[in-house]
Amino acid sequence: MILCITHSRDFYNIDLFFEYLTTKNIPYFRLNSDQLNSAQKISISQNSFELTDESGKILKSKDVTAVWHRKSWRIDTPPELDEEYTKIFLKEYATLRYNLFTLLEHVPWINPFETENKIDGNKMLQLKIAEKNGLSIPETIFSNDGEVVTSFFYHHCNGKMVAKLHGVISKSMSGENLLSTNIIDEDSLENIADIEYCPMIFQPYIEKEYELRIVYLAEEFFTGKINNSENADWRIAKGNYLWSEYDLPENIKAGLTAMMKEMGLYMGAIDMIRGKDGKYYFLEVNPQGEWGMLQKDLNFPIAQRIADNLIKRMKTNE
């Protein structure tokens, strides 16, 4: 059985994945990470667990032969819970969820749980590994110090800087409800001291020809190009931008493959831009990043390839 860890509002990508597994006669179980709370009955021992989900379906750890860690969302709190208990409720259920996931580390994952957490939680490490493997990266700092950020602006940014949250708040593959990237010019610097309340990542604004969303899956590439040269991020740009298929240069593929292998990731959604200077710049990799728009608009068989990878490794692991 392939376990898919997702959330209760996930659709399309996950549906394609399950449809394909059905054609292969591979059993699966959908585990909604946000519902790993009082809506489910969960018992964990040192060697196994048993779970009854919100719809009454039973999952036993002994039946799980592979895991796709599609997305983990914040655990929902029941509306009847007193506000004073919310913090401990979330802490203890997060701990329970962590114990449950790590009991399955012996089976194949996309991606290995602890490895994914380390890489996803450290954008600066991502940049370091990317540069080590021959990829161009922007000058970058992660800071809460307004004076340091101001100095960085004047020394590296040529009048225009990008400020990014380390995480992204987004509810759709089109970028709806996204809060992530802002442009800072000299006029914006007067309020930069407020950064002490919300540390951010800062990079020079790179004049670009286009943006690339690259899905890497075990040395296979699915790349979409979007012509968004005038905005910081296609996901917050206003306009009817269309995806087109893109063939990455072989040296960029080689660098990305070496980077992903060093990171220990089988899969990731990679953001790059092609600068007007002709260079390809690596920005970040999101192990749980969105790719449904590429499958939908460009007919890339990404969901099917994820399933194929897990099936192959599951059989090798028997």
N, C-alpha and C positions, 0 to 999 in steps of 0.2 A: 504494500500500500504506500502511495506517495502522499505525504502530508503537505498541504499548502497552508502556510501561515499568512493570513491576509487580514482584512477588516470587513465589517458588516456592510459598508457602502461601496465595496469594490465591485466592478463589473467590467465587461468587455474583455480585457486581457485575461482575466481569470476564467471567464466563460470559454474563451477559445482554448485555453489550456485544458480545461476539463473535457471539452468536446473531443479534443485530440486524444486524450487518455482513454476515453470511452471507445474510440475506434481501434485502439490497441489492446482493449480488454485489460487495462491496468486499473485496479481499484484506487480510489483517492478519498481523502477526507479534507474538508474545508474547515479550518480553525480560525475563527474571527478573533484577532488579538484584542480588540477593544471590548469584546464580550467575555474575556477571561476574568470574570468577576463573580459576583453572587448569582449571576444568571446561569452559571455552569457549576456542576458538581465535580470536584477535583480531589483526587487522593494520590499522594506521591510517597513512595518508599525510597530506600537507598538504591534500588535496582530497577524500579518500574513505576509507571503511573497509569491511572485509569481516569477518564474524563467523560462526562455526559454533557453535551453542549446544550445551548438554549433551545434547540428543536428536539432534544431527546436522543440524538445520535450518540453512540458510544465509541470512544477511541481508546485503544489500549496500546501502550508503548511497544509491546512485543510484536505488533502487527505492522509497525512503521519501518519501511525499508529505504526511504529517501525523503528529503525535505526540500521544498522550495520556500525560502523565506521571502515571500513576495513583498509584504509590508507589515510592519508593526505600528499600530496606532496607540495613542494614549488610552488607557483603560477607562471605560465609562463608569461613572458613579451613579448608584440608584437615586432617583429623585427623593425617596423617603429618608435618605441618610442625613442625619444632622450634620450641619456644616463643620462643627468642631471635630468630627470624626473623619472628615474627608482626607486629611493628610495621612493619617495612619492607615486608612483603607487603601489608598493608592500605593503606599509604601509596601504594605504586606502583600498585596496582590501582584505588584511588580516583582517582588522577591519570589513569590510562588511561580510566576510565569518564567522567571529566569531559571529556577530549579527544574521546571518541566522541560524547557528547551534544552538545557545542557545534559539532560539524561539521554538525549538522542544524538550526541556528538559522534557516536561510533558509526552512524550511517552517512551516506553521501548527502551533502547540502549544496544548495546554491543560495547564498554563499556560506562558507563555514561561519558559524554564529559569532564566535569571539573575534575572528579575523575581520569580519564585516564591521562589527562595532568599533574596532580600533581604527580602521581606515575611514569609515564614515564620520567618526567623531574627531578627525584630525586633518583639516584641510592643509595645514602647513606641512604635515608629513607627506601628504599627497604631492604637493609641489616639489618637495625635496626629492622624492623617488622619481617623479617625472623628469626633473632636470638631470638626475643621475643617469637616466636612460636615454639621454640625447634629445629630449623634447624642450622646446622653448617655453618659458613661463614669464609672466609679468613680474616686475619688482613688487614685493608684497610685504605688508606688515599687518599684524593683528594686535590692536591696541585699544586702550581706554584713556590714553594720555593725549589731551588736546594739543599740547606743545609739540610732542613727537609727531603727531599726525600733520600738523601745520608745516613742520620742517620737511616731512616726507613730500608733502604737496609741492613745496617750492623747489625741492631738489630733484624730484623724479617725475612730476606729473604734467609739466608743460601747460599749466592752466586748467586742467580738467582731470578729475579723479573719480574713480568708482568706489563706492562704499557698499559692502555686502554684509548681510547677516550671515553668521556661520551656518545657520539652518535656514530652511525655506518653509513658509506657510503656504500651501497650495492644495486645492481640493479637486483639481481636474487636470487632465493632460493638456488642456488648452491654456493653462496658467490662470484660470479664474481664481480670484481671492488670493493671489500671490503677493507676498510681501518679502522682498529680498534685496533688490539692487537699486541704488540711488546714484545720481550724478552730482558731484560736488565741484563747484567752480569757486573763484576767489570770493564772490559775494556770500557764498554759503559758509565760509570759514568762520564767520563772526559768532556762530552758535556751536562751534565744534567742541567747546568745553563740555557740552551735555553728553559727550561720548562716554563719560565716566559712568553713566547710568546704563549704557548698552554698548559694550565693546564690539567693534566691527572689524572686518577685513578691508584693507584699503589697497588699491592698485591704480596705476596710471590708466587713464582711458586710452584704449588703443583704437585708432582709426581703422575700421575693418571693412572688408568687402562683403563678408557674409558670416553667418554662424553655422556651426555643425553640431548636430546631436548624433553621437555615435554609440550604438549598442555593440559592446564587445561581448562575445559569448564563446569562450574556449577557443581562441584564435580565429574566430569568424567575426566579420564586421558587417553591420547593417548601418549605413550612414545616410542621414538626411541633411539637406542643405536648406537654409532659409535666408532669403535676401532681406536682412534687417540691418542695414548699414548705419542708420541714423539713430538707433536706440541702443540703450545699454544691454537690454535683454529682450529677446523675442517674446517672452511670456508676458511682459507688461506693455509691449508695444501695441499701439492702436492702429489697426490696419488689417487688411485681408491678406496675410502672408501665406504663401503656399509652399509645402515641402516638395523638394525634388530629390531624386536619388543622386548620390555623390560617390565617386570612386577616390578613395584616399591614396596618396602616393605611398609606394612601398616602404620608404624609409620611415614614414609616420606610422604605418601599420607595425613595423618592426619595433619602433620605440614604444608604442602603446602595448604591444604584446609583452615585451620585456618588463614594462612597468606593472602591468596587471599580474604577471607571474610573481614578481617580487612582492607585490601587495598580498598575494595569496587569494585573489578573487577569480572565480570562474566567469563572473558576469558583472557588468556595470554600465550605466549610462554616462557617457563621457561628453563634456562640453568643451569644444574648441572653437576658435575663430581664425579666419584667414585675414591677416592684417593687410593694409594697403601697402605695407613694405614687403609683401610676398611671403612672410613667415606664417607658419601655423603655430598658434599659441594654445597650450593646454591650460584650461581653467580649473576643472575639477572633475571628479568621478563620483557618481552617486550609485552605490550598490543596489539601491531600491528605486532608482530613478524611473521616470515615465518613458514609455516607448510605444504606447498604444497608438498614438497619432502616426507613427512611422508604419506600423503594421496596417493600419486602416487606410492611410493615404497612398502608401507605396507598395502595399501587398507583401511586405517582408514577413516571412514565416517565423517570427521571433518566438511566439508562444510554443509552437511546435518544436523548435530547436531546443528550447529549455526542457521540454518533456523528453526529447530524444537523449539529451545529455544525462538527465537523471536516470532514465531507463537503462542506458548503457552502463553507467557507473554502479547502478543498483545490482545489475546482473554480475558485474565483475566482483562486487562486494559479497556475493552469496558464499 
